[in-house]
Amino acid sequence: MDDERTDVLTIGRLAHRTGVPVRTLRFWSDEGAVPPVARSASGYRLYDAGSVARVELVRTLRELGLGLDDVCRVLSGRTTVAEVAHAHVAALDAQIRSLKVSRAVLSTVATRGSTAEETALMNKLARLSAAERKQIIDEFKEEVFGGLDVEPRLRDRILTYRIELPDDPAPEQVDAWIELAELVRDPGFRTRLRTWLELNTPAPGQGRPPGASIWWARQIVEIVAEVRERGVAPEAPEAAEVLSPLFGEADRAAVLRSLEAGIEAEAERYHRLVARVRGQDAAPDATEELEWLARALRAADQA
């Protein structure tokens, strides 16, 4: 009988030779991936040495994640392994990006202890398309920066400054984007940041307003940090001595207004988030140093 020939294999012997369960082989056979080469007189499926090699190929492609339809297309010659692999790499890349987004959202949820509603919003923000993310930022920039009485070159640089996630963002970039998107969509934040910008943006033909340099000169922050490390209180006489070389004859009331507006607007937080989204190293948070400086200026004014 055919099933007793040494050159053919029953499905049980094929399973023994390849280590693939009979149930799986039967399914692959029914789908056309490993068709029998013959049938025994009793109607049982029979396979040969070529079937063993075919099973190994099917198993390899399945382990790589290819669907059985793609495997059958390769085996039938309708496509090549290279073509299927290329398409599958693209699909895996998309899946990996999606998993990174999911990981970032879950990490943020775990850190914040977010509610179900907050989790849903964060997930939605994280999965926005590039065009949708751009629209959020463009609307924010138009409301906050639009119409500022500044030189055209500075205005263009502000409006064209790109704040976007790369195609393959790191989890920390996605996390920063979620926080930034929540921040820039807050009308209160937009109003506070606009107020701060109006106090700090030079008008055409004029110099930088008093206090504006605080937000760009890290040297001031470093000086204050050193003073704080020595335990100097902002109301102490030694603190007043620090202010003179920092601001000279500048209008300290204007400096204080700018400083308070920036602290209230969370300008430091905004700058750090933008840097993280862009994959850049953000400067250390200087909020505590700026708050110390504001207290020192108020104390000196009341002295």
C-alpha positions, 0 to 999 in steps of 0.5 A: 500500500502507498502508506507503507512505502518508504519514500512517502510519509504519512502526516503522522510521520511528517509531524515526527520528522519536522516537530510540527503538530499533526493538527497544524500540518493538517491545517496548513495542508487544507490551506494549500501551504503543504499539499499532499503529494498523493493519497493512500488507497485508504484516502490518507494524505501522503508526503515526501522529502520535498514536503519536509523542506516545504514544512520547514519553509512554512514554519520559518515564514510563520515564525517571522510573522507572515500570514498563511495567505502570504506564505501560500503566495510565496510558495505558489510563485505569485510573489517572492520572499523579498517582496513579502518581507519588505511589506512585512517590515513596513507593517512591523515598523508601524506596529512598533511605532504604535506600541511605543505610543501605547507604552508612553501613554501607559507610562504617563497614566501610571506616573500621573494616576490618571482617571479613565477620562484623562487616559482616553484624552492622552491616548487620543492626543498621542495618536493624532496624525502629523497633520492633526498635531501640526494644526494644534501647534499652528492654532496655538502659535497664531493665537499666542504669537500672531499680531505681535508688534515685532520685526518681520524677520523675528515674527517669521522665525517664531511662526516657522519654528517647527514643533513636531514629533519625528516619524519614529519618536522615543517614548519620552518624546511622546510623553512630552508631546502629550503634556505639551498638547494639553498645555497649548490647548489650555486657553488660560495658558495661551492668555498668560503666555501672550501677556508675557510675550508682550512684555518681553518682545522688542518692538520694531526699532527698539531694544529688548525690554527690561527683564527679557534677558532673564529668560534667555541668559542662563548666566543669571540663573546660574548666579542665583542658583549659587546664591541659593545653594549658600542658603541666602534668603531672597529677603536678606541684605546679601540678596539685594547685593546680588541684584545690582550687578545683574540689572544695573540701572534697569527699571526693576519694576519692569523686570519684576513684571516680566519675571512674574508674568513668565512664572505665571505663564509657565514659560520654563515648562513650555520651553522644556517640553518643546525641547523634549518633543524635538529630541533636544537636551532641555535646560534644567528647570529654573523655576525655583531660581526665578521665583527666588529672584522675584522675591528678592526684587519685591523685597528690595523694592519694599526696603 
